[in-house]
Amino acid sequence: MIREDLYLGLMSGTSLDGVDAVLADFSGGQCRILSHAHLDFEASQRAELLALTAPGPDETERAARQANVLSRIYALAVERCLTGRPAGSVRAIGCHGQTIRHRPEQGYTVQIGNAALLAELTGIDVVADFRSRDIAAGGQGAPLVPAFHAAIFGVSGQARAVVNIGGIANVSLLLPGAPVLGFDTGPGNGLMDLWASRHLGQAYDAGGAWASSGRPVPGLLERFLAEPFFARAAPKSTGRELFNLDWLLGHPVANAVPADVQASLRDLTVESIARAIETSPTRIESVVVCGGGALNTGLMQGLVDRLPACGVQSSAMLGVNPDCVEAAAFAWLARQAVLGLPGNLPAVTGARGPRILGAIHRA
């Protein structure tokens, strides 16, 4: 009988919707998700985390306070995910932390979350700060999920794209007989969420219904796509430092019907993902979508219409909850660190070579 090989993954992404926790069993060389827990952020915390993504007063103390608050939420998510299992049965927690800055071109990235406190609260070793080591080796520090995508979604002999749509979207290109490729494609849900918050007072556009009620503003998509990031060659990554409300308001949206702007933002996410997939040197036969964007009906339909020959489907159709994939990836990255194995892919991030990612905080 194969003994369980248990790791926990924690993910709170740029969408700022809350924390996803996954308990994964890697015994037998597979990733089997045993349990999943989600905790929403309160509106006040979401606002503070969003404020920390831009320069402001007393940032150091505010960030430290939020790191402690986050760690207590993480600990609660861990407790719920354990579902009665003893903490000692889990080898380690992989904690991504909350990104408040991502500036690889300046040699740094910042994900807050007090890993030492989390280890103290849970009694489990915590692996955190995954991105810094890749950046130190000249990489982008992102995306880090393509190796995991290849492990769970790769199909022998098939060219497949895996698209993760969180606040920022990224794509992994799994090509037969070739290294895994991957990069950030641009905005995922992030700009749509900001616009929905501004005009609906809601954290997001549920199911994409509001966007579907509008009509894209003529010429606005082309203006969006003139952003130089979209024309840059990979490796590349991005975040709220670029795609934020100021970026959006720098375009002619003030006098447009808000629902029409939302429809244009949906089309931006669809088109930027589609163009990224079309850069593949091998024709993509299937597209698997995970992350919160997989739950946006309008966005998914847009991808189906834009990529009619690619068989676009949610990861749920393959038996993997789209909300679990990123958290499971950080469970896998924690396992790599504990085993002393590399977690990055230099062809994806641009790092000088494979690196063991993350700092381990012993319980």
C-alpha positions as CSV (number, residue, x, y, z in Angstrom):
1,M,0.0,0.0,0.0
2,I,1.4,3.4,-1.0
3,R,1.6,5.8,2.0
4,E,-0.1,9.2,1.6
5,D,2.2,12.1,0.6
6,L,0.2,15.1,1.8
7,Y,0.8,18.8,1.2
8,L,-1.4,21.8,1.6
9,G,-1.5,24.7,-0.9
10,L,-2.8,28.2,-0.1
11,M,-3.5,30.8,-2.8
12,S,-4.8,34.3,-2.6
13,G,-4.4,35.9,-6.0
14,T,-4.6,39.3,-7.7
15,S,-8.4,39.0,-8.0
16,L,-8.5,39.6,-4.2
17,D,-11.6,37.5,-3.8
18,G,-10.3,35.4,-0.9
19,V,-8.2,32.4,0.0
20,D,-8.3,28.9,-1.6
21,A,-6.8,26.0,0.3
22,V,-6.3,22.6,-1.1
23,L,-5.1,19.4,0.6
24,A,-3.4,17.2,-2.0
25,D,-2.0,13.7,-2.0
26,F,1.0,13.2,-4.3
27,S,1.5,9.5,-3.5
28,G,2.0,7.3,-6.6
29,G,3.2,10.2,-8.6
30,Q,-0.3,11.7,-9.1
31,C,-2.0,14.8,-7.6
32,R,-5.2,13.8,-5.9
33,I,-7.2,16.6,-4.3
34,L,-8.6,15.4,-1.0
35,S,-10.4,18.6,0.2
36,H,-10.9,22.3,-0.7
37,A,-11.8,25.3,1.4
38,H,-12.5,28.9,0.4
39,L,-12.7,31.9,2.7
40,D,-13.9,35.2,1.3
41,F,-12.1,38.4,2.2
42,E,-14.2,41.0,3.9
43,A,-14.8,44.2,1.9
44,S,-12.6,46.3,4.2
45,Q,-9.7,43.8,3.9
46,R,-10.0,43.6,0.2
47,A,-9.9,47.4,0.0
48,E,-6.7,47.6,2.2
49,L,-5.0,44.9,0.2
50,L,-5.8,46.7,-3.0
51,A,-4.5,50.0,-1.5
52,L,-1.2,48.3,-0.7
53,T,-0.6,47.5,-4.4
54,A,0.1,51.3,-4.9
55,P,2.4,53.7,-3.0
56,G,0.8,55.1,0.1
57,P,1.5,56.4,3.6
58,D,2.9,54.1,6.3
59,E,3.1,51.1,3.9
60,T,5.5,49.1,6.0
61,E,3.3,48.9,9.1
62,R,0.1,48.5,7.1
63,A,1.7,45.6,5.1
64,A,3.0,44.0,8.3
65,R,-0.4,44.2,10.0
66,Q,-2.1,42.7,6.9
67,A,0.5,39.9,6.7
68,N,-0.6,38.9,10.2
69,V,-4.3,39.1,9.4
70,L,-3.7,37.0,6.3
71,S,-1.8,34.4,8.2
72,R,-4.7,33.9,10.6
73,I,-7.1,33.6,7.7
74,Y,-4.7,31.1,6.1
75,A,-4.6,29.1,9.4
76,L,-8.4,28.9,9.4
77,A,-8.4,27.7,5.8
78,V,-5.9,25.1,6.7
79,E,-8.0,23.9,9.7
80,R,-11.1,23.6,7.4
81,C,-9.1,21.8,4.8
82,L,-7.7,19.2,7.2
83,T,-11.2,17.9,7.8
84,G,-10.2,16.1,11.0
85,R,-6.8,14.9,9.9
86,P,-3.9,15.5,12.3
87,A,-1.6,18.4,11.4
88,G,1.3,16.0,11.6
89,S,0.0,14.0,8.6
90,V,0.9,17.0,6.3
91,R,4.5,17.4,5.2
92,A,4.3,21.1,4.5
93,I,2.1,24.0,3.5
94,G,2.9,25.9,0.3
95,C,1.8,29.5,0.9
96,H,1.9,31.8,-2.1
97,G,1.0,34.9,0.0
98,Q,-0.7,38.1,-1.3
99,T,1.1,39.9,-4.0
100,I,1.3,43.7,-3.4
101,R,4.2,44.4,-5.8
102,H,5.7,42.5,-8.7
103,R,8.6,44.3,-10.4
104,P,10.9,41.7,-11.9
105,E,12.4,44.4,-14.2
106,Q,13.7,46.0,-10.9
107,G,14.7,42.7,-9.4
108,Y,12.0,42.2,-6.8
109,T,8.6,40.9,-6.0
110,V,6.6,41.2,-2.7
111,Q,4.1,38.7,-1.4
112,I,2.9,39.4,2.1
113,G,1.9,36.8,4.7
114,N,3.7,36.0,7.9
115,A,4.9,32.4,7.2
116,A,6.5,32.1,10.6
117,L,3.2,32.9,12.3
118,L,1.4,30.5,10.0
119,A,3.8,27.7,11.0
120,E,3.2,28.6,14.7
121,L,-0.6,28.6,14.3
122,T,-0.8,25.4,12.4
123,G,2.1,23.3,13.7
124,I,3.0,22.5,10.1
125,D,6.2,23.5,8.2
126,V,5.5,26.4,5.8
127,V,7.2,27.0,2.4
128,A,6.7,30.6,1.3
129,D,8.3,33.4,-0.9
130,F,8.5,31.2,-4.0
131,R,9.0,33.9,-6.6
132,S,12.1,35.7,-5.3
133,R,14.6,32.9,-6.0
134,D,13.6,32.8,-9.7
135,I,13.9,36.6,-9.9
136,A,17.3,36.5,-8.3
137,A,18.4,34.1,-11.1
138,G,17.3,36.7,-13.7
139,G,13.7,35.3,-14.2
140,Q,10.3,36.9,-14.1
141,G,9.3,35.0,-11.0
142,A,6.1,34.1,-12.9
143,P,4.2,32.2,-14.0
144,L,5.2,29.3,-11.8
145,V,2.2,27.0,-12.5
146,P,3.2,25.7,-16.0
147,A,5.2,22.8,-14.6
148,F,2.2,21.7,-12.5
149,H,-0.1,22.2,-15.5
150,A,2.0,19.9,-17.5
151,A,2.0,17.3,-14.7
152,I,-1.8,17.2,-14.3
153,F,-3.2,18.3,-17.7
154,G,-0.6,17.1,-20.2
155,V,-1.7,14.5,-22.7
156,S,0.9,12.5,-24.7
157,G,1.0,13.5,-28.3
158,Q,-1.5,16.3,-27.9
159,A,-0.8,20.1,-28.1
160,R,-2.7,21.6,-25.3
161,A,-2.9,25.1,-23.8
162,V,-3.8,25.6,-20.1
163,V,-5.2,29.0,-19.3
164,N,-5.4,30.2,-15.7
165,I,-7.7,33.3,-15.5
166,G,-7.3,35.0,-12.1
167,G,-6.8,38.8,-11.7
168,I,-4.1,38.3,-14.3
169,A,-4.3,35.6,-16.9
170,N,-1.5,33.2,-17.9
171,V,-1.1,30.4,-20.4
172,S,0.9,27.2,-20.4
173,L,1.7,25.6,-23.8
174,L,2.1,21.9,-23.5
175,L,3.6,20.8,-26.8
176,P,4.6,17.2,-27.8
177,G,8.4,16.7,-27.7
178,A,9.1,20.3,-26.7
179,P,9.8,22.1,-23.4
180,V,6.8,23.6,-21.6
181,L,6.2,27.3,-22.5
182,G,4.2,29.8,-20.5
183,F,3.8,33.5,-19.8
184,D,1.3,36.1,-18.6
185,T,-1.2,37.1,-21.3
186,G,-2.5,40.3,-19.6
187,P,-5.6,41.1,-17.6
188,G,-7.8,38.3,-16.6
189,N,-10.7,39.2,-14.2
190,G,-8.8,42.1,-12.6
191,L,-9.9,45.1,-14.7
192,M,-13.5,43.7,-15.0
193,D,-13.7,43.4,-11.3
194,L,-12.5,47.0,-10.8
195,W,-15.0,48.3,-13.2
196,A,-17.8,46.2,-11.7
197,S,-16.9,47.5,-8.2
198,R,-16.8,51.1,-9.5
199,H,-20.2,51.0,-11.2
200,L,-22.2,48.1,-9.5
201,G,-20.7,48.3,-6.0
202,Q,-20.0,44.5,-6.4
203,A,-16.7,42.7,-6.2
204,Y,-17.2,41.1,-9.6
205,D,-19.6,40.7,-12.5
206,A,-21.3,37.3,-11.6
207,G,-21.2,35.0,-14.6
208,G,-20.3,37.9,-16.9
209,A,-24.0,38.9,-17.0
210,W,-23.4,42.7,-16.9
211,A,-20.8,42.5,-19.7
212,S,-23.2,40.4,-21.8
213,S,-25.8,43.2,-21.4
214,G,-23.5,45.7,-23.1
215,R,-22.1,46.1,-26.6
216,P,-18.3,46.6,-27.0
217,V,-17.3,50.2,-27.5
218,P,-16.2,50.6,-31.2
219,G,-12.4,51.0,-31.4
220,L,-11.8,50.6,-27.6
221,L,-10.4,47.0,-27.8
222,E,-7.8,48.2,-30.4
223,R,-6.8,51.0,-28.1
224,F,-6.4,48.5,-25.2
225,L,-4.4,46.2,-27.3
226,A,-2.0,49.0,-28.3
227,E,-0.4,48.6,-24.8
228,P,3.2,47.5,-25.5
229,F,3.0,44.6,-23.1
230,F,0.9,42.6,-25.5
231,A,3.5,42.9,-28.3
232,R,6.4,41.9,-26.0
233,A,7.9,38.5,-26.6
234,A,8.0,35.9,-23.7
235,P,9.2,35.4,-21.1
236,K,7.0,38.1,-19.6
237,S,4.8,38.7,-16.6
238,T,2.6,41.5,-15.3
239,G,0.3,42.6,-12.5
240,R,-1.6,45.5,-11.0
241,E,1.4,47.7,-11.4
242,L,0.4,48.1,-15.0
243,F,-3.2,46.9,-15.4
244,N,-5.0,49.0,-12.8
245,L,-7.8,51.5,-12.7
246,D,-5.5,54.4,-13.7
247,W,-4.5,52.4,-16.8
248,L,-8.2,51.9,-17.7
249,L,-9.2,55.5,-17.1
250,G,-6.4,56.5,-19.4
251,H,-8.6,55.2,-22.3
252,P,-11.8,56.9,-23.6
253,V,-14.2,55.2,-21.1
254,A,-15.5,58.2,-19.1
255,N,-18.4,59.0,-21.5
256,A,-19.1,55.4,-22.6
257,V,-22.0,53.3,-21.2
258,P,-20.4,51.4,-18.3
259,A,-21.8,48.0,-19.4
260,D,-20.3,48.6,-22.9
261,V,-16.9,49.2,-21.3
262,Q,-17.3,46.0,-19.4
263,A,-18.1,44.1,-22.6
264,S,-14.9,45.6,-24.1
265,L,-12.8,44.5,-21.1
266,R,-14.2,41.0,-21.5
267,D,-13.2,41.1,-25.1
268,L,-9.7,42.3,-24.1
269,T,-9.2,39.2,-21.9
270,V,-10.5,36.9,-24.6
271,E,-8.4,38.4,-27.4
272,S,-5.2,38.7,-25.4
273,I,-5.5,35.0,-24.4
274,A,-6.4,33.9,-27.9
275,R,-3.4,35.8,-29.4
276,A,-1.1,34.3,-26.9
277,I,-2.3,30.8,-27.8
278,E,-1.8,31.6,-31.5
279,T,1.9,32.3,-30.9
280,S,2.3,28.5,-30.3
281,P,4.8,27.0,-32.8
282,T,2.5,23.9,-32.8
283,R,-1.3,24.2,-33.5
284,I,-3.1,23.9,-30.3
285,E,-5.7,21.1,-30.3
286,S,-7.4,21.8,-26.9
287,V,-7.6,24.5,-24.3
288,V,-8.3,23.9,-20.6
289,V,-9.4,26.9,-18.6
290,C,-9.0,27.2,-14.8
291,G,-9.2,29.9,-12.2
292,G,-12.1,32.1,-11.4
293,G,-12.5,33.1,-15.1
294,A,-13.7,29.6,-15.8
295,L,-16.9,30.4,-13.9
296,N,-17.6,33.5,-16.1
297,T,-20.1,32.2,-18.7
298,G,-19.7,35.2,-21.0
299,L,-15.9,35.0,-20.9
300,M,-15.9,31.2,-21.6
301,Q,-18.3,31.6,-24.5
302,G,-16.0,34.4,-25.9
303,L,-13.1,32.0,-25.9
304,V,-15.1,29.2,-27.5
305,D,-16.2,31.6,-30.3
306,R,-12.7,33.1,-30.7
307,L,-10.9,29.7,-30.8
308,P,-13.5,27.4,-32.6
309,A,-10.9,24.7,-33.5
310,C,-9.4,24.4,-30.0
311,G,-12.0,22.6,-28.0
312,V,-12.1,25.1,-25.1
313,Q,-13.3,23.6,-21.8
314,S,-13.2,24.2,-18.1
315,S,-10.9,22.1,-16.0
316,A,-14.0,20.9,-14.3
317,M,-14.7,18.8,-17.4
318,L,-11.5,16.9,-16.6
319,G,-12.5,16.4,-13.0
320,V,-10.5,19.3,-11.5
321,N,-12.3,22.2,-9.8
322,P,-11.0,25.3,-11.5
323,D,-10.8,27.1,-8.2
324,C,-8.4,24.4,-6.9
325,V,-5.7,24.4,-9.5
326,E,-3.5,27.3,-8.3
327,A,-3.7,26.3,-4.7
328,A,-2.8,22.7,-5.7
329,A,0.1,24.1,-7.7
330,F,1.6,25.7,-4.6
331,A,1.1,22.4,-2.7
332,W,3.2,20.8,-5.5
333,L,5.8,23.6,-5.3
334,A,6.1,23.1,-1.5
335,R,6.8,19.4,-2.1
336,Q,9.5,20.3,-4.7
337,A,11.1,22.6,-2.1
338,V,11.0,19.9,0.7
339,L,12.4,17.3,-1.6
340,G,15.2,19.7,-2.8
341,L,13.9,19.8,-6.4
342,P,13.6,22.8,-8.8
343,G,10.2,24.4,-9.1
344,N,10.7,26.8,-11.9
345,L,11.0,26.3,-15.7
346,P,13.7,28.5,-17.2
347,A,12.1,28.4,-20.6
348,V,9.0,30.0,-19.0
349,T,10.4,32.5,-16.6
350,G,13.7,33.3,-18.3
351,A,15.8,32.4,-15.2
352,R,19.4,31.3,-15.8
353,G,18.6,27.8,-14.8
354,P,16.4,25.5,-12.6
355,R,16.1,26.7,-9.0
356,I,14.7,25.4,-5.8
357,L,12.0,27.9,-4.9
358,G,10.8,29.0,-1.5
359,A,12.0,29.5,2.1
360,I,11.0,26.8,4.6
361,H,9.8,27.9,8.0
362,R,9.8,24.9,10.4
363,A,6.9,24.4,12.8
